[in-house]
């Protein structure tokens, strides 16, 4: 999926800490 990288890059621009939380929680659904 290119979505993962795309979402990662977008969120990293906004909040780097938020990415860690999403990686642990929501990315598990992907």
Secondary structure, DSSP 8 states (H G I E B T S, - for coil): -HHHHHHHHHHHHH-HHHHHHHHHTGGGT-
